[in-house]
Amino acid sequence: MYRNMVEQMILCAVRSGIASFTRLKALKYRELRALYSQLPSHYAYTACQDASTRAKSFLRLKRRELAEKEYPEVKSISIWLDDHLWKQRDLTSIEIATHRGWIRVELESHKQCWRYFNGGWKLASEAKVKLDKKARRLIIYLTFKKNVKAYKPRGFIPVDVNEDHVAVLVEDRVYLLETGFKDIVLGYYYRRKRVQERYDKLYGVKCRAKKKVLRKLKEKKRKNDLRWKLANIIVKVVKEQQYAIALEKLGRNPAREMINHIRDDQLRHRIYQACFRGVQRAVEEKAREHSVPVVYVNPKNTSKLCPIHNALIIYDNNSRVGRCSFGGELWHRDIVACNNLLFRACLGDGSYAPRLGRSPVDGSFVPLSSTATHEPTLIQCEVWTRWKSLATTNKHKLMRMSI
């Protein structure tokens, strides 16, 4: 019944060009109550909310001429619940209002749910329920909220996301956290290619056996695991030192902009699957969880300009170490990017960050100054994925990059 309600509201909203929940509810609420009088009245409210959200997204795509159909298709449905349609009995059960009255549902909570409960979070008034017909179970999506104190950062910790590693500047030292995304992408690229060549030759392009084998590949799960572990380490370090996070302000699809001038198909595929925005989104979400502010900095020429002289750095033969064209200092590419992100975040130079004063990094006008960081610390993926913080990781199996 809820699916029928949502589908009817979507058709009405798209046909009338309505993207507002208030207008849609005023137009169709009484009609829904008359058709589905056996349901609690607030299901009509939540169905209008769900439909208006879908219609608004579809109408936006239609204006940009990106919609393939005249009307949107409802492929999956989740029942939206407000505070009149569900309530919590205890930590392991809830009650949901239905056409047969209140029904008690026992919960098998995820470990992340217990972390929120034990961390001082409280349940919000809204929730969602999805019916998993294959596993014959209800999946309940709960929303948590928390009252937080005002967080006053003492400065910024810049985070520069690259294809195969993430650079973090902490206490005048740059750490390169190796992610291994390059090897993961190439490994699954060749594996998919072998599977496709084998099954296309034997059974044709649209064979079910090939799709079954490809579904078993775990590239997405491995990337997600690395992203969340990386975000957890970065945010914990930032919160311990009471800093804010400075990220590059990338577009909606930065990989598509990078591959415009690249002709090599394999390199285009690597960059497109490099998870730039995925890593940033994981850091942003973890930061919101711990009430750590995130600011965005204009990334233009952050790895090309000398942090001291603002002059061009010359890199030879695709090397990651270059020389300042004005002062002659040697700079590592990732260190330059982190320092420039920090300067722009602190001084407000072309950034979207508030001004907090002068950066603590001391770069004196001498090549390879002893007070500034010129040599990054590379931490292999096998090391940092087993530890909880950079301080602990720094004591075990570090590799120094010599310039």
C-alpha positions in Angstrom: 0.0 0.0 0.0 2.8 2.4 0.9 4.4 1.8 -2.5 1.2 2.6 -4.3 0.8 5.8 -2.3 4.3 6.9 -3.2 3.9 6.1 -6.9 0.6 8.0 -7.1 2.2 11.0 -5.4 5.2 11.0 -7.7 3.1 10.9 -10.9 1.0 13.8 -9.6 4.0 15.8 -8.5 5.9 15.3 -11.8 2.9 16.0 -13.9 2.1 19.2 -12.0 5.7 20.2 -11.6 5.5 20.2 -7.8 8.7 19.8 -5.8 7.4 21.1 -2.5 6.2 18.7 0.2 3.8 21.3 1.6 2.1 21.9 -1.8 1.9 18.2 -2.5 0.4 17.4 0.9 -2.2 20.2 0.6 -3.2 18.9 -2.8 -3.4 15.2 -2.3 -3.6 14.5 1.5 -7.4 14.2 1.7 -7.5 11.9 -1.3 -4.9 9.6 0.2 -6.8 9.5 3.5 -10.0 8.5 1.6 -8.3 5.8 -0.4 -6.2 4.3 2.4 -8.4 5.0 5.4 -7.3 1.8 7.2 -3.7 3.1 7.6 -2.7 5.6 10.3 -3.0 9.1 8.9 0.7 10.0 9.2 1.6 7.5 6.5 0.0 10.0 4.1 2.4 12.6 5.4 5.5 10.5 5.1 4.4 9.2 1.6 4.2 12.9 0.5 7.6 13.6 1.9 9.1 10.6 0.1 7.4 11.4 -3.2 8.3 15.1 -3.1 12.0 14.2 -2.5 12.0 11.9 -5.5 10.1 14.3 -7.7 12.4 17.2 -6.9 15.4 15.1 -7.9 13.8 13.9 -11.1 12.6 17.4 -12.1 16.1 18.8 -11.6 17.5 16.1 -13.9 14.7 16.8 -16.4 15.6 20.5 -16.6 19.2 19.5 -17.3 18.0 17.1 -20.0 19.5 14.1 -18.2 16.3 12.2 -17.5 15.9 9.1 -19.8 12.1 8.7 -19.1 9.1 10.9 -18.9 8.3 9.8 -15.3 10.6 8.3 -12.6 10.5 4.7 -11.8 10.2 3.5 -8.2 12.6 0.5 -8.0 13.1 0.3 -4.2 11.0 1.6 -1.4 11.6 2.4 2.2 8.8 3.3 4.5 9.3 6.6 6.2 8.2 6.8 9.8 7.8 9.9 12.0 7.3 10.1 15.7 3.6 9.1 15.4 4.3 5.9 13.5 7.0 4.3 15.7 8.4 4.4 19.2 11.2 2.8 21.1 10.3 0.3 23.9 13.9 -0.5 24.9 17.4 -0.9 23.4 16.4 -4.1 21.7 12.9 -3.5 20.4 10.6 -0.9 18.8 6.9 -0.6 18.0 5.5 0.3 14.6 2.0 1.5 13.9 0.1 -0.5 11.2 -3.4 -1.1 10.0 -3.6 -3.8 12.6 -2.5 -1.6 15.5 0.9 -1.4 17.2 3.3 -4.3 16.4 6.4 -5.0 18.4 9.6 -5.6 16.4 12.7 -7.2 18.0 16.0 -5.7 16.9 19.4 -7.3 16.1 21.5 -4.1 16.4 24.7 -3.5 14.5 27.8 -2.9 16.5 27.9 0.7 15.2 24.4 1.2 16.8 25.8 0.2 20.2 28.7 2.6 19.7 26.2 5.4 19.3 24.2 4.4 22.3 27.3 4.1 24.5 28.7 7.4 23.1 25.9 9.6 24.4 23.8 9.7 21.2 20.0 9.7 21.3 17.5 8.4 18.7 15.8 11.1 16.5 12.1 11.1 15.8 12.4 9.8 12.2 13.3 6.3 11.0 12.9 4.2 7.9 11.9 0.6 7.4 12.7 -1.6 4.4 11.4 -5.1 3.7 14.1 -7.5 2.6 12.0 -10.1 0.8 15.0 -12.3 -0.1 16.2 -12.7 3.5 12.6 -12.4 4.9 13.5 -9.7 7.4 12.9 -6.0 8.2 15.8 -3.6 7.9 15.4 -0.6 10.1 17.4 2.6 9.6 17.6 4.7 12.7 18.8 8.3 13.0 20.8 9.5 15.9 21.3 13.0 17.3 23.6 14.5 19.9 24.0 17.8 21.7 27.5 19.0 21.2 29.6 21.8 22.7 31.0 24.6 20.7 34.3 23.4 19.1 37.0 26.0 18.9 39.8 24.8 16.7 43.4 26.0 17.5 44.4 25.6 13.8 44.1 23.3 10.8 45.4 19.9 9.8 45.5 19.7 5.9 44.5 16.5 4.2 45.6 16.0 0.6 44.0 13.1 -1.2 45.9 11.4 -4.1 45.5 8.4 -6.2 47.6 5.9 -4.2 48.1 7.7 -0.8 46.8 10.5 1.4 49.1 13.2 2.8 48.5 14.6 6.3 50.5 17.4 7.9 50.6 16.9 11.7 52.9 18.8 14.0 55.2 20.0 11.2 55.6 16.5 9.8 53.9 15.1 6.7 52.7 11.5 6.8 51.9 9.7 3.5 49.3 7.0 4.3 49.6 4.5 1.5 46.1 3.4 0.4 46.9 0.9 -2.4 44.0 2.0 -4.5 46.1 1.8 -7.6 46.9 -1.9 -7.1 43.3 -2.7 -6.2 41.9 -1.0 -9.3 44.4 -2.6 -11.6 44.1 -6.0 -10.0 40.3 -6.1 -10.4 40.6 -4.5 -13.9 42.7 -7.4 -15.2 40.5 -9.9 -13.3 37.3 -8.6 -14.9 39.0 -8.5 -18.2 40.0 -12.2 -18.0 36.5 -13.2 -16.9 34.8 -11.2 -19.7 37.1 -12.7 -22.4 36.6 -16.2 -21.2 32.8 -16.2 -20.7 32.1 -14.0 -23.8 33.8 -16.5 -25.9 32.0 -19.5 -24.4 28.5 -18.3 -23.6 28.1 -14.9 -25.2 28.1 -11.3 -23.9 24.9 -11.5 -21.8 25.5 -14.8 -20.0 24.3 -15.2 -16.4 27.4 -17.2 -15.4 29.6 -14.2 -16.1 27.4 -11.8 -14.1 27.4 -14.3 -11.2 31.3 -14.4 -11.2 31.6 -10.6 -11.4 29.2 -10.1 -8.5 31.6 -12.0 -6.3 34.4 -9.5 -6.8 35.0 -7.3 -3.7 36.6 -4.2 -5.1 34.0 -1.9 -3.6 34.1 -3.5 -0.1 37.9 -3.3 0.0 37.9 0.4 -0.9 35.2 1.2 1.6 37.1 -0.6 4.4 40.3 1.4 3.7 38.4 4.7 3.4 36.7 4.3 6.8 39.8 3.2 8.6 41.7 6.1 7.1 39.0 8.6 8.0 38.9 7.2 11.6 42.6 7.7 12.1 42.7 11.2 10.7 39.7 12.5 12.7 40.9 11.0 16.0 44.2 12.7 15.6 42.6 16.0 14.7 40.2 15.9 17.7 42.9 14.9 20.2 44.8 18.1 19.2 41.7 20.2 18.9 42.2 21.2 15.3 40.0 21.5 12.2 40.4 19.7 9.0 41.3 21.5 5.7 40.3 19.7 2.5 40.5 20.6 -1.1 37.3 21.9 -2.6 36.8 19.5 -5.4 33.9 19.5 -7.9 31.1 16.9 -8.0 33.2 14.6 -10.2 36.9 15.6 -10.1 38.0 12.4 -11.8 36.1 13.3 -15.0 37.8 16.7 -15.1 41.2 15.0 -14.7 40.8 12.5 -17.5 39.8 15.0 -20.2 43.4 15.4 -21.4 44.5 11.7 -20.9 44.4 9.3 -23.8 45.6 6.1 -22.1 42.6 4.0 -21.4 44.1 2.2 -18.4 45.3 5.5 -16.8 41.8 7.0 -17.4 40.2 4.0 -15.6 42.7 4.3 -12.7 42.0 7.9 -12.1 38.2 7.5 -12.5 38.3 4.8 -9.8 40.7 6.6 -7.5 38.1 7.5 -4.8 39.1 11.2 -4.4 35.6 12.3 -3.3 34.9 9.0 -1.6 37.8 9.5 0.8 36.8 13.1 1.4 33.2 12.1 2.1 34.4 9.5 4.6 36.5 12.1 6.4 33.6 14.6 6.4 31.2 12.0 7.9 33.6 10.9 10.6 34.3 14.6 11.4 30.6 15.3 11.8 30.3 12.3 14.1 33.0 13.7 16.4 31.9 17.4 16.0 35.1 18.3 14.2 34.8 21.3 11.7 35.8 20.8 8.1 36.8 23.7 5.8 37.5 23.7 2.1 40.4 25.3 0.3 40.9 26.2 -3.3 43.2 23.5 -4.7 44.5 25.5 -7.6 48.3 25.1 -8.0 48.7 23.8 -4.4 51.4 21.4 -5.5 53.1 23.7 -8.1 53.8 26.9 -6.1 56.6 27.2 -3.5 55.0 27.9 0.0 57.8 30.4 0.8 58.3 32.4 -2.4 55.0 31.7 -4.2 57.1 30.9 -7.2 56.7 27.9 -9.6 58.3 24.6 -8.6 60.0 22.7 -11.5 59.7 18.9 -11.5 61.9 16.9 -13.8 60.9 13.6 -15.5 57.7 13.1 -13.5 59.6 13.2 -10.3 57.8 14.0 -7.0 60.7 16.2 -5.9 61.1 19.6 -7.5 63.2 22.8 -7.1 61.8 26.3 -6.5 62.5 28.5 -9.5 63.2 31.5 -7.2 64.9 30.3 -4.1 66.3 26.9 -5.3 64.9 24.9 -2.4 64.0 21.2 -3.0 60.4 20.4 -2.2 58.5 17.1 -2.2 55.2 17.4 -4.1 53.0 16.2 -1.2 54.7 18.5 1.3 54.2 21.5 -0.9 50.5 20.6 -1.3 50.0 20.2 2.5 51.8 23.5 3.3 49.9 25.5 0.7 46.6 24.0 2.0 47.5 25.0 5.5 48.6 28.5 4.5 45.4 29.1 2.5 43.2 27.8 5.3 44.9 29.9 8.0 45.4 33.1 6.1 42.2 33.0 4.0 44.1 33.3 0.7 41.6 32.1 -1.9 40.0 29.6 0.5 36.6 28.9 1.9 38.0 28.9 5.5 37.8 31.4 8.3 41.0 33.3 9.2 42.6 32.0 12.3 46.0 33.8 12.1 49.4 32.8 11.0 50.4 29.2 10.3 52.8 27.6 12.8 55.0 26.2 10.0 58.3 28.0 9.9 59.8 28.1 6.4 63.0 30.2 6.5 64.6 31.4 3.3 67.3 28.7 3.1 67.2 25.5 1.1 66.1 22.5 3.2 65.5 24.5 6.4 65.7 22.4 9.6 62.6 24.0 11.0 60.2 23.1 8.1 59.2 19.7 6.8 60.9 18.7 3.5 60.9 14.9 3.8 57.6 13.0 4.2 57.1 9.8 6.3 55.7 7.0 4.2 53.5 4.6 6.2 52.6 1.4 4.3 49.0 0.3 4.1 49.7 -2.9 6.0 50.9 -0.9 9.0 48.3 1.9 9.5 45.3 -0.4 8.9 46.3 -2.4 12.0 46.6 0.6 14.4 44.3 3.3 15.8 46.3 6.5 15.6 49.3 8.1 13.8 51.3 8.2 17.0 51.1 4.4 17.4 51.7 3.8 13.7 54.7 6.0 13.7 56.5 3.6 16.1 56.2 0.6 13.9 57.8 -0.2 10.5 58.0 3.3 9.0 59.7 4.0 5.7 61.5 7.2 5.1 61.4 8.7 1.6 64.8 10.2 0.7 65.1 13.2 -1.6 
